[in-house]
């Protein structure tokens, strides 16, 4: 899976927001931005839009402009993960663990 795929970027964002939730912290622009995730501003904007549309995050305000690459988001201190976002993280984590176990089992079993 590519390091800038939606699934990986979305998980990183949700994990960060979940850590903020669990530790009673506000999200920081220094920790949650396109550069820190290794993606373009446009991909960051679109990913946040999808996460918001899917109900995984709340508090994100979108300021769409033309050209689209100049669109901006409000400050992350207002962003928070929802219960749906937490559930997505848990399910994704369980799928990753199952995949690793299956891959390890395949490596250990002799090919017949």
C-alpha positions in Angstrom: 0.0 0.0 0.0 1.4 3.4 -0.9 2.4 5.6 1.9 0.2 8.4 0.7 -2.9 6.3 0.1 -6.2 7.5 1.6 -6.3 4.6 4.1 -2.9 5.4 5.5 -3.3 9.1 5.6 -6.8 8.8 7.1 -5.5 6.4 9.8 -2.7 8.8 10.7 -5.0 11.7 11.0 -7.6 9.7 13.0 -4.9 8.2 15.3 -3.6 11.7 16.1 -7.0 13.1 16.8 -7.8 10.0 18.9 -4.5 10.6 20.9 -5.6 14.2 21.5 -9.0 13.0 22.7 -7.5 10.3 25.0 -5.1 12.8 26.5 -7.3 15.8 26.7 -5.3 17.9 24.2 -6.2 20.2 21.4 -5.0 19.3 17.9 -2.0 21.4 16.8 -1.3 22.8 13.4 2.4 21.9 14.1 1.5 18.2 14.4 -1.4 17.9 11.9 -0.6 19.3 8.5 0.2 18.2 5.0 3.9 18.5 5.4 4.0 16.4 8.6 2.0 13.7 6.7 4.2 13.9 3.6 1.3 14.8 1.3 0.2 17.8 -0.7 -2.0 20.5 0.7 -4.7 19.5 -1.8 -4.6 15.8 -0.7 -4.7 16.9 3.0 -7.8 19.1 2.2 -9.5 16.4 0.3 -8.8 13.7 2.9 -10.2 16.0 5.7 -13.3 16.6 3.5 -13.8 12.8 3.1 -13.3 12.2 6.8 -15.8 14.9 7.7 -18.3 13.8 5.1 -18.1 10.2 6.4 -18.7 11.4 9.9 -15.2 10.4 11.3 -14.3 13.9 12.3 -16.2 17.0 13.4 -15.3 20.7 13.8 -13.6 21.0 10.4 -14.7 24.0 8.4 -13.9 24.1 4.7 -13.2 27.4 2.8 -13.4 26.4 -0.8 -11.9 28.9 -3.3 -10.8 28.9 -6.9 -8.2 27.6 -7.7 -8.9 24.6 -5.5 -5.3 24.3 -4.3 -5.8 27.5 -2.4 -8.7 26.2 -0.4 -8.1 26.2 3.4 -9.3 24.6 6.6 -10.0 26.2 10.0 -7.5 25.7 12.8 -7.2 22.1 14.0 -7.8 23.0 17.6 -11.5 22.8 16.7 -11.3 19.3 15.2 -12.1 16.2 17.0 -12.6 12.5 16.3 -16.1 11.1 16.5 -17.2 7.7 17.9 -17.5 6.6 14.2 -13.8 7.6 13.7 -12.8 5.6 16.8 -14.7 2.6 15.5 -13.0 2.9 12.1 -9.6 2.9 13.8 -10.4 -0.1 15.9 -11.8 -2.1 12.9 -8.8 -1.1 10.8 -6.4 -2.1 13.5 -8.1 -5.5 13.8 -7.9 -6.1 10.0 -4.2 -5.2 10.0 -3.5 -7.6 12.9 -5.5 -10.4 11.1 -3.6 -9.8 7.9 -0.2 -10.0 9.7 -1.2 -13.2 11.4 -2.4 -14.7 8.1 0.8 -13.6 6.4 3.0 -15.1 9.1 1.0 -18.4 9.1 1.4 -18.6 5.3 5.2 -18.1 5.7 5.4 -20.8 8.3 3.3 -23.4 6.5 5.1 -25.5 3.9 3.7 -25.2 0.4 1.9 -28.4 -0.6 
